[in-house]
Amino acid sequence: MTEPGTFQGLSATRRDFLRTSTAASATLGLGLLNNAHAAGSDVIKVGLVGCGGRGTGAAENICEAAGTTYNIKLHAMADVFPEHLKNSRESLRNNRHCREKFDVSDERCFVGFDAYQKVIDCCDLVILATPPGFRPGHIEAVIKAGKNLFTEKPVGVDGPGIRKVLAAYDEAQKKKLCVVAGTQRRHQARYLESMKRIHDGAIGDLITARVYWNQGDIWAHGRQPGWNDTEYQIRNWYHFLWLCGDHIVEQHVHNLDVAIWALGHHPIRAVGMGGRQVHDEPERGQSYDHFAVDYEFPGGVHILSMARQIEGCANNVSETIVGSKGTWNSDFRFTGAVKDRIRIQHETNPYVQEHIDLLEAITSGKQINELRQVAQSTLTAIMGRDSAYSGKEVTWEKALHSHHDTFPKHLAWGPMKEGAVPRPGSYELS
Ligand SMILES: NC(=O)c1ccc[n+]([C@@H]2O[C@H](COP(=O)([O-])OP(=O)(O)OC[C@H]3O[C@@H](n4cnc5c(N)ncnc54)[C@H](O)[C@@H]3O)[C@@H](O)[C@H]2O)c1
């Protein structure tokens, strides 16, 4: 078990030691291990929950971010499928950024639905990278335990989940915990510079925006012999509402987040449509293959959002913000009154930068807490999805106070009914 309050209660002296001693050891060419040994419990023990593609990537990213500046160890891992954990563990053990920071013993590998709690109990900083449906419960547990957090986006799939995350935001504020979310554009230098210029008036008053995540097909795993219903749904999580929230939530949240960032507010209502134009195979579960949503923001500003996962169409993953004097696009070009393209010579990979920002906040004691902003962006995506599913307008308040809790009442391996494909006109919003 870690010392209670290792981070949120970190004294100035211990914090300074953590940073300056690692910096000093770097200057002197000493390895991190020497420093970690000297620092004893000052090492930041990192735990990973959800050892798939992104979780493994995030663990690698935090090791690269730590480098010789921050004193971390990969300490514990959790998954519901032992082979996912095993593969991820092997990959991290041999990774050039992680090798020296890898300290995941057999006893600290946990499997099962309660595995996340065991990681939380023995770590100081937890990375959450399961399918999104588990996120609100896991976030709540991390913050309740007083641990720092890196959470992948989105942070929920329904209103009740988002309310849980907003409550965790408040609790994290009170406990002075640090939280960074996987909306990595917020940590990318060219986006940061773009937003600064937009907020400083480079394109005038903001009039509208267009945000797209239009791509080819996404993966789907057909059912295999021997899998029970729960196993099938979790292995094929992208296509079940309670696990994924559909691709407008899972993926398009990134682009919606940029629009909210630029406009400085969440939308007040959404009117959308969508459906399954191409994909109706059984392994597509409940998911749609396209969405188009009109979001209304305060002041009568409307933005157009589109998300599509169909092969052979025009792909476009981008954000465009239109102002009274010009336009900004996510290729970092300004047109109109100001004509410019933002160039930054050495931009750190945002997947690494987000962890640098988190580790810096933890060790400097300058709190960062991105839970509210990522909860808002996630709820925005949920509004658009629910409007498309139902064929009705969905307001911010309706989405936020929704009673539609999609998470199973009693989660266990075994039989689990599949939800129906949402049908506009008859899909119930509650
Ligand atoms: N920020 C980004 O750019 C980015 C990119 C990709 C994925 N993601 C996000 O990362 C998350 C994971 O995506 P992925 O592509 O790695 O998926 P994945 O399927 O590769 O990995 C998910 C892992 O979680 C495990 N898991 C499922 N339920 C669990 C539970 N209850 N407890 C512990 N482990 C559990 C699975 O077995 C699997 O190993 C998603 O929320 C996704 O939206 C973010």
The ligand as a MOL file (V3000), in Angstrom:
LIG
                    3D

  0  0  0     0  0            999 V3000
M  V30 BEGIN CTAB
M  V30 COUNTS 44 48 0 0 0
M  V30 BEGIN ATOM
M  V30 1 N -6.9200 10.0180 -26.6750 0
M  V30 2 C -6.9310 9.3060 -27.7780 0
M  V30 3 O -6.5330 9.7670 -28.8400 0
M  V30 4 C -7.4080 7.8920 -27.7370 0
M  V30 5 C -7.0270 6.9980 -28.7480 0
M  V30 6 C -7.5160 5.6910 -28.6650 0
M  V30 7 C -8.3510 5.3190 -27.6380 0
M  V30 8 N -8.7100 6.2160 -26.6820 0 CHG=1
M  V30 9 C -9.6150 5.8400 -25.5860 0
M  V30 10 O -8.9760 4.8790 -24.7630 0
M  V30 11 C -9.9270 3.9620 -24.2500 0
M  V30 12 C -9.4910 2.5370 -24.5830 0
M  V30 13 O -9.4260 2.3860 -25.9840 0
M  V30 14 P -8.4950 1.2600 -26.6520 0
M  V30 15 O -8.4330 1.5880 -28.0840 0
M  V30 16 O -7.2350 1.1140 -25.8750 0 CHG=-1
M  V30 17 O -9.3850 -0.0370 -26.4450 0
M  V30 18 P -8.8650 -1.5330 -26.2510 0
M  V30 19 O -10.0170 -2.4340 -26.4910 0
M  V30 20 O -7.6290 -1.7410 -27.0470 0
M  V30 21 O -8.4760 -1.5790 -24.6990 0
M  V30 22 C -9.3920 -1.5790 -23.6420 0
M  V30 23 C -8.8410 -2.5090 -22.5730 0
M  V30 24 O -9.6460 -2.3900 -21.3970 0
M  V30 25 C -9.8710 -3.7000 -20.8970 0
M  V30 26 N -11.0640 -3.6720 -20.0520 0
M  V30 27 C -12.3610 -3.7360 -20.4380 0
M  V30 28 N -13.1650 -3.6130 -19.3570 0
M  V30 29 C -12.3620 -3.4580 -18.2740 0
M  V30 30 C -12.6010 -3.2850 -16.8840 0
M  V30 31 N -13.8280 -3.2110 -16.3890 0
M  V30 32 N -11.5460 -3.2000 -16.0570 0
M  V30 33 C -10.2740 -3.2840 -16.5470 0
M  V30 34 N -9.9910 -3.4540 -17.8510 0
M  V30 35 C -11.0120 -3.5170 -18.7190 0
M  V30 36 C -9.9840 -4.5550 -22.1370 0
M  V30 37 O -9.8240 -5.9390 -21.8770 0
M  V30 38 C -8.8680 -3.9780 -22.9910 0
M  V30 39 O -7.6440 -4.5980 -22.7100 0
M  V30 40 C -11.2660 4.3560 -24.8610 0
M  V30 41 O -11.9690 5.1820 -23.9890 0
M  V30 42 C -10.8850 5.1770 -26.0800 0
M  V30 43 O -11.8330 6.1480 -26.4010 0
M  V30 44 C -8.2330 7.4800 -26.7110 0
M  V30 END ATOM
M  V30 BEGIN BOND
M  V30 1 1 1 2
M  V30 2 2 2 3
M  V30 3 1 2 4
M  V30 4 1 4 5
M  V30 5 2 4 44
M  V30 6 2 5 6
M  V30 7 1 6 7
M  V30 8 2 7 8
M  V30 9 1 8 9
M  V30 10 1 8 44
M  V30 11 1 9 10
M  V30 12 1 9 42
M  V30 13 1 10 11
M  V30 14 1 11 12
M  V30 15 1 11 40
M  V30 16 1 12 13
M  V30 17 1 13 14
M  V30 18 2 14 15
M  V30 19 1 14 16
M  V30 20 1 14 17
M  V30 21 1 17 18
M  V30 22 2 18 19
M  V30 23 1 18 20
M  V30 24 1 18 21
M  V30 25 1 21 22
M  V30 26 1 22 23
M  V30 27 1 23 24
M  V30 28 1 23 38
M  V30 29 1 24 25
M  V30 30 1 25 26
M  V30 31 1 25 36
M  V30 32 1 26 27
M  V30 33 1 26 35
M  V30 34 2 27 28
M  V30 35 1 28 29
M  V30 36 1 29 30
M  V30 37 2 29 35
M  V30 38 1 30 31
M  V30 39 2 30 32
M  V30 40 1 32 33
M  V30 41 2 33 34
M  V30 42 1 34 35
M  V30 43 1 36 37
M  V30 44 1 36 38
M  V30 45 1 38 39
M  V30 46 1 40 41
M  V30 47 1 40 42
M  V30 48 1 42 43
M  V30 END BOND
M  V30 END CTAB
M  END
